[in-house]
Amino acid sequence: MGKSQETFSKKEKEKKRLKKRKDKLAKREERKSNPKKSFEESIAYIDENGNFSDTPPDKTKRTVIKAEDIEIGIPTRENENDDPIKKGKVEFYNDEKGYGFIKEDVTSEKYFVHVSSLNGEIGENDKVSFELERGPKGLNAVRVNKI
């Protein structure tokens, strides 16, 4: 005579499966017995603090925003009319490799400079005038002249 094909784990799995089925049927019956909420009852509002609430917001506290006032994208700079020629001091320059950095006098920001952007020769600690141009890694000093 052979062993029974029903092992303990098979019996447990079958019990779990039957329990899930009973729970699912019970939930279905509960949903059928309880009436559904109306659309108005299921709406949630958000108050001025960002919290959920059941009551609609006060209409007197609303602010009207015109579609023309909404800016999509990057806002334009207002100080673009500044002098494009800036002055600074060469902080570092490598003649062999052909690049260096210039520190602007006004903002003390450093900008990359390449030998192809030079009008003449420069060295470290030289006073220079230059313009800025957007490069692949940020602003670069171009049209660099020794003062």
N, C-alpha and C positions, 0 to 999 in steps of 0.2 A: 504494500500500500504506500502511495506517495504522500508527501507532505501537502498540506493545504497551501494554495497559491496566495492566500491573503496573509500578508505579513503585518506586523504592528504598524510600520510606517504607512502602509497602504490604507489601513483602517483609519489612522489619524488624518491623513489627507482627505479621505472621503468625508469624515466628520466635519473638517474645516470647510469643505466645499458646500456641504449641506447647510452649515451654519450661515455662510455668506449668502446663500440663496434665500434662506428664511429672513435674514436681516434686510435684504434688498426688497423682498415682498412686503415686509412690515413698513419700510420707508415709503414704498409706493402707495400702500393703503393710507398711510398718514397724510401724504400729500393730497390724495383724493378726498379725504374727510375734511381737511381744513380748506376753507375758501381761499382763493388766490387774492393777493393784494392788488388794489387798483394801481394804475400808472401813477396817479398823484401821490399815493401813499408810499410808493417805492422811490420817489425822487429824494435825493440828498442835496442840500445846499452847502456852500462853503462861505463862512463868514469872513470879516475883514482880517481876522488873525490866521486864516487858513485852516480852521477847524470845521469838521462836518457838523451840520445842524439840520433840524427838521423844518425850521421856519425859513421862509424866503427872506432875503436881505432887505433892509430898509431902503426904499427908493429915494429918499431925500439925501442919502449919503453917497449916491452914485456920482461918478465923474464921467463926463462925456469926452471921448477922445475922437478927434477927427482923423479920417484916413490919411489926409495930407500930412499930418504931423508925425506919422510913423515912418522912421527911416530904416530901410532894409539895407544892410551892408555896413561898410566902414564909413563913419562920418568924415566929412572933409575937414582938413586942418585949416584953422583960421590964421595961423602964423606962417603961412607959406610965402608971404611977401618979404621975409627976412633976406638980408644980404647973402647971396649964394656963395660969395668968396669968404672963406673963414681963415683965421690965422692960428698957428700952433707951433709946436716945437717937436722935432724929430726925437722920439724916445729911444728907438732902436732902428738900426739899418744895417743889413748884411750885404756888402758889395758882391760877394761871391755868389750868393743865391738870388740876389736881386729883389729883395722885399724888405719891408720894415713897418714900423708903426709910428703914427703921428698923434700927439696928444693936443687936443684943441684947447686954446687958452680960456675961453669963456665957460664951457661946460666940463672941461677936464676929461672928456671922453676920448678913447683911443680908436683910431681908424687905421685899417690896413692900407698900405701903399705898395704898389708894384713898380718895378723899374720902367715898365712900358708907359706909366702914367706921369713920368717925370719930365720936366722941361729944364734940362741941365742936370748937374750933379749935386747930390746932397750928402751930408754926413750926420752923425749923431750930434745932438744939441744944437742943430741949425734951426733958425727961425724960418718958417715957410708959410706961404699962403696956398690955399687949396680949395677945391670944390668937392662936394660929396655926390656920389652916384651909387645907386643900389646894385650890389653884386650878388652872386649866388649864395653867399654866406653872410650877408649884411651890408652895411654901408662901407664903401671904399673911398679913399682920397684919390682924386684925379686932378689933372692939370696943376701939378704941384710945382711951385716956383720958389726959389730961395729968395729971402728978403735981405 
